[in-house]
Amino acid sequence: MPQRLRLISHKLCPYVQRAAIVAAEKHIDFERIDIDLANKPDWFLRTSPTGKVPVLEVVDDAGKVHVLFESAVIAEYLDEISLNALLPSEPIQRARTRAWIEYASATLADIGKLYSAPDFAAFDDALRALKVRFDALENEVAGPFFNGARFGLADAAFAPVFRYLDVFERELGMTLVERGRRIAAWSEEIGIRPSVIGAVPLDYADRLLNFVIAKNSYLSRLLRDKALIAA
């Protein structure tokens, strides 16, 4: 086990959530440093090869600092340095899980298009793309978690997807993307997981809604209209 781990993050980053979830599942202690991505510190730009979060700084026994980046890589590293692996042991199942983790990343990109869409047409296109993704995902979920009885890396990867939609749908009082029976049960099971709940600050929903409203997108206007009606 390394001497010290420092996770460089942003309070809203869905990819950071993956790393935090896995660390919590594996009972791995780490220091978390949140930065402002709109005003990145010089030390961070010198540290991160991509200028993105998450970044995991690993201090080894000799005191050398190793820098890891990309959430899937960080999640697998955390899994490998601790007991009770979250990634399947059988090669085809490991590969399948990695493939669906990439699928989760692409789904997050579609959610980005959803909250950034400037008009109804683009917003509707994003919703349709998400529905297609969910339809393809439905029959892949073993239940109660992605690969069956145990929480795994794929579950950590999809948790931020469902969190985004949960916040938007709860605030709007409407369903944006229909979830099939398996996905509905799966996302509910993930949502009550302590590691998932604890991966974001207590004011995450407010921060996310304020972030989206400030974008002046179609979803921004829906959220503002809803707030005005509620007032």
N, C-alpha and C positions, 0 to 999 in steps of 0.2 A: 504494500500500500504506500503511495507517495506521502511525503511529509505534509504537504499542504496543497489544497486546490482552491483556485480563485476563479469564479465564474463572472465574466464581464457581460453585462446584460442591459436590457432596456425594459422598463416596466410593462410595455405592451407587446413586446416581441413574441410571436407565437413559437418561434424556433427555440428561444431561450426556455420557454415552458417545457419543451421536450426534455432538455437536459436536467432541469430542476425536478421534473417528475421522476426521472430515472434515478437521480441521486437520492431522492426521498424513498423510493421503493427499495433501494439497496442500502439504506441507512448510512450513506456516505456524507460525512461532514464537509462543508465547503463554505468559503466566504463569497458573498454575492455583492458585486459592485455595479450599481445601475448608473448608466451614463445618458446624456442627452444626445440623441442621434442627430439632432438639428444643429448641435454645436459640439462636435466630437473633440474631446481633449487631445492635445498633441501626443501625450503618452500612449493613448489608445491607437492613434494612427500609426505610431511607430511599432505597436504590438501586433495589430491585426493585419494580416496580409491582404484581406479583402475590404477592410474598412467596415465590416459588418459584425453584428453580434449573432449568436454567442461566440465568445472566445473563452477557452479554458486554459488557464495557466497552471501547469503541474510542476511542483517543486520536488525533485527527487532526493534520495538520501544524501547525495553529494552536494545538495544545494543548487543544482543547475535547474533553470527554469525552462520548461518545454511548453510551447504554445500550440494548442490544438484549436482548429476551427471547423466549421460546418457541423450542424446539429446532429446529423446521423452518425458522424464519426465520433463526436463527443459522447453520444448516448451509448454507442458500442464500447467505447473505452471504459466508461463507468461500469458497464455491465461486465466487462472482462476482468476488472480488477477486484471483483467482489463475488461472493458466493451466490448460488441459486440463480443461474443465468435466466435472463428475460428473453433471450434469443433462442429459438429451437436448436437442438443439438443435431438433428438430421439434416444433411446438406440441402436437399430439395426444399425442405420447409424453411431453412434459413434463407435460401435464395428467394423463395416466395415472399417471406416476410419483408425482406429488403426491398423487393419490387413494390409492395403495397405501401411501404414507408415513402418511397418516391412518389407514389400515387397521392399520398396524403399531402406532400409538398406541392404537387400540381393543383390539388384541391384548394390549398391555402392561397395559391396564386389566383385562382378563380374567385375566391372570396375578396381578394384585393380588388379585382375588377368590379365586383358587386358594389363595394362601398365607395369606389372611385367613379363609377359610371356617371357621366354628365347628364344623361337624359333617360327617359323611360325605355327607349329602344335598347340602349346599351345595358341598362339595368335588367331588362327582361332577358336579353341574350345571356347575361351572367347567371341569372336564375335557371335558365334552361340548361346551361352547361353544368351547373351544380346538380340539377336533377338527373342528368345523364350519368354523372359520376356516381351519385348515390345509387342509381339503378344497377350499375355495374358492380358496385360494392356489396349490395344487399346479400347476394348468395355466397359471398366469400366469408361472411361472419359466422364462425362456428357457434358462438354464444357460450357462456355469458360474455366472454372476451373474444377478441379476434380469432385467436388460435384455440380457444377452448376454455378450460377451467381456470387457467392462470393468466394473470395480467402480464403483458409483454411489451416489447418495444413498439409494435404496431399500434397498440392501444395508446401509448404515450405520444405517438406521432399524430394520431387522429384527435386526441383530446382538445387541442387548440381549435381544430375545425369546428367541433360541436360547441365549444365555448363561445366562439364568435356568433354563431347562429342563435344560440340560446339568449345571448344579451340582446341582439337585434330583435328577435321575435318577442321576447318578454316586454321590451320597451314599446314596440309597435302594437302589441296585443294581437298578433296575427302570425300565421305560419308562412314562412318564405319558401322553404323547401320541404316537400313532403318526405317523411322518412318511412321506409318500409318497416315491417314488423321487427325484423332482426336488428336493423340499425337503430330503431327507436329504443328497443330494450338495451342494446349495447351502449348507446350514448348515455342513457340514463344511469347505467351501471358505472360507466366511466366518470360521470359527472359528480357522483357522491364519494368517489375515491379520495381519501385524505391527501394523497400525494398530488392529485390533480387540483383539488381545492387550494392547497397551500402553495401552488406554483406561481400564483399571481398575488399582488397586494390586495388588501380588503377593498380598496376603492377602484379596483380594476374596471368594473362596469362603467362607472362615472367617467373614468379617464378615457375609456374606449369611445363612449358616446360623444364626449367633448371633442375627441380627435376627429371622429367622422363628421360631426356637425361643422367643424371648421373647414372641411374640405369643399364645402359648397357643391356637393354632388347631388344626384337624385335622391339617394338614401338620406343625405343630410336634410333635404327639404321635407322628406317624410317624417323624420325624427323631430324637426322643428315644429311642424304642423301638429304632431301628436302632443308635444309639450305645450303648445298654445291651447289646445283643446282641454288638456288636463288642468291647465291653470284657470 
